[in-house]
């Protein structure tokens, strides 16, 4: 398995958010599929022990430009529906 750099992880995350925004009308169906996929993953892949790493939002914020941080903030400000 290839380890991704933090930059690659951030780009993948932001890309995933953009895809969800683009296909927002499919979100109810995607939630069902995602829950099933995560349940399968959790049933197969053992949990990693908790680490002393900083929370992900702090790690991300430390590596973003101000413009990227604004884009991330806009992307993560959902409608609250869930």
N, C-alpha and C positions, 0 to 999 in steps of 0.2 A: 504494500500500500504506500502511495506517495504522500509525503508530508507536504502540505501547502504552506506557503508563506502567509504572513498576516495580510499582506496586500492582496493576495489571491483570495483569501477568505473574505475580506471586506468586499472585493469586487463581486464575488459570488453572492454574498448576502444582499448587496445593493441591487444586483441583477435580479435576484429572486423577488425582492420587493417590487421592482419595476414590472416584472411579469405578473405578479399578483394584482398590481394596480391596473395593468393593461387588460387583464381577464377577470376583473372584479365580479362580473356577473356569474362567474363559475365558482366563486369562493365557497358557497355552501356545499357543492359537490366535492371540491378539492379538500375541504376539511375532513370529510368522511374518509377519503382516500388517504390523506396524510395521517389521520389517527390510526388507520389500519396499518400503514407502512411503519409508523413509529412503534406500534405494538409488536409488529413482526421483528423489527430491529431489536427492541428491548428483550424479546424472548430468545434471540439468538446471540447477540453480542453482550458479553459480560460488562457490568458497570465498572467504570474506572474509579479508583479511590479518589475522594475529594482532595483537591490540591490547595495550596496556599496562594494561588494565582489571584490577581486582581479581578474584580468583576469585569465582564466582557465589555460593558459600555465604557469603563475607564480605559481599558486597553485600546479599544477602537478610537476613542477620543484623542489619545496620545499620539496617534499615527495619522490623523486626518488633517488636511488643510482646513482653514476656516470655511471655505466654500463647500468642501466635502462634508464638513460637520453640519452646515446648514441644510445640505441636501439630505443627509442622514436624519436630521431632526424632523424635516418635513415628511420624509418617507415613513418614519416611525410614529408619527402622530396620526393614529387611526381614527376612525369614526367612533370608536368605543363600542361598536356592535360586536357581539360575540357570543 
